[in-house]
Each structure stands twice: as C-alpha cells, then as structure tokens.
C-alpha cells in the first residue's frame, strides 16, 4: 500500500513519517533511495510531504516499517544483499 505522509522527525538513520495510521511509520536510511547517502538530511527535512510504501506492520510492537523506494520490496532487498555477499 502506498501512502502520502509528512516527515515528523529525522535521526541519523531513520525518518519518522505521519501517514494517518495509528503509529508514525519509520523509514530506515537504506529504504530512502537507491543511491548511497550518509544521512537522511541529504534527502528530506521535517514537514516534507513524501510518498511511502508500507512494508510491514507489527501490531504487538506497534511498529510500521515504510519505504520511500516505491519500486522495491523487502524480499527484493534481501535477495540483492544475499547475492552481493556470495
């Protein structure tokens, strides 16, 4: 599912996105772009409007994993990482 959200906070490796869901979602730096970046601040800033894809929802832990890389899934990323490590 692809949603529009607002960046509410940024740390060294994670951006917090409000999408209207019960919990803010988290976008890890590795899911922000296909290019290498050293900090999320290179791409986004607080109050930016972004499009994100829901990767997973953990109801027990109340975590919502999001990606700004709309054309890729977690499985694609794991397959790519596994092939690079071989």
C-alpha positions as CSV (number, residue, x, y, z in Angstrom):
1,X,0.0,0.0,0.0
2,X,1.4,3.4,-1.0
3,X,0.5,6.4,1.3
4,X,1.3,10.1,1.4
5,X,2.8,11.3,4.7
6,X,4.6,14.1,6.4
7,X,8.1,13.9,7.9
8,X,7.7,14.5,11.6
9,X,11.3,13.8,12.8
10,X,14.7,12.7,11.5
11,X,17.5,11.0,13.3
12,X,20.9,9.7,12.0
13,X,19.5,6.6,10.3
14,X,15.7,6.9,10.4
15,X,12.9,9.3,9.4
16,X,9.5,9.2,11.2
17,X,6.6,9.7,8.9
18,X,3.0,10.5,9.9
19,X,0.6,8.8,7.4
20,X,-2.6,8.9,9.3
21,X,-2.1,5.4,10.7
22,X,-2.3,4.9,14.4
23,X,1.5,4.9,14.8
24,X,4.1,7.0,13.0
25,X,6.0,4.9,10.5
26,X,9.7,4.5,10.3
27,X,11.8,4.7,7.1
28,X,15.4,3.4,7.6
29,X,18.1,5.2,5.6
30,X,18.6,2.1,3.4
31,X,14.9,2.4,2.2
32,X,15.0,6.1,1.3
33,X,16.8,5.9,-2.1
34,X,18.7,3.6,-4.3
35,X,21.7,5.9,-4.1
36,X,24.2,6.0,-1.2
37,X,23.6,8.7,1.3
38,X,25.2,9.3,4.7
39,X,22.3,11.0,6.4
40,X,18.6,11.3,5.8
41,X,19.0,15.1,6.0
42,X,20.6,14.9,2.5
43,X,17.2,13.8,1.1
44,X,14.4,15.1,3.3
45,X,13.6,17.6,6.0
46,X,11.0,17.9,8.7
47,X,7.5,18.7,7.4
48,X,8.3,17.5,3.8
49,X,5.5,15.6,2.2
50,X,6.6,12.2,0.9
51,X,5.1,9.1,-0.7
52,X,5.9,5.9,1.2
53,X,5.1,2.2,0.8
54,X,4.0,0.1,3.8
55,X,6.5,-2.8,4.2
56,X,5.2,-4.3,7.4
57,X,3.0,-3.6,10.4
58,X,3.8,-5.2,13.8
59,X,0.6,-4.9,15.8
60,X,2.2,-6.2,19.0
61,X,5.2,-4.0,18.9
62,X,3.3,-1.1,17.3
63,X,5.9,-0.7,14.5
64,X,5.2,0.4,11.0
65,X,8.0,-0.1,8.5
66,X,7.9,2.1,5.5
67,X,10.0,2.6,2.3
68,X,10.4,5.6,0.1
69,X,11.7,3.3,-2.6
70,X,8.3,2.6,-4.1
71,X,9.5,0.1,-6.7
72,X,11.2,-2.4,-4.4
73,X,10.0,-4.8,-1.7
74,X,11.9,-6.2,1.4
75,X,12.3,-9.5,-0.3
76,X,14.0,-7.8,-3.3
77,X,16.4,-6.0,-0.9
78,X,17.2,-9.3,0.9
79,X,17.8,-11.1,-2.4
80,X,20.1,-8.4,-3.6
81,X,22.0,-8.3,-0.3
82,X,22.4,-12.1,-0.3
83,X,23.7,-12.2,-3.8
84,X,26.2,-9.4,-3.1
85,X,27.5,-11.4,0.0
86,X,28.2,-14.5,-2.1
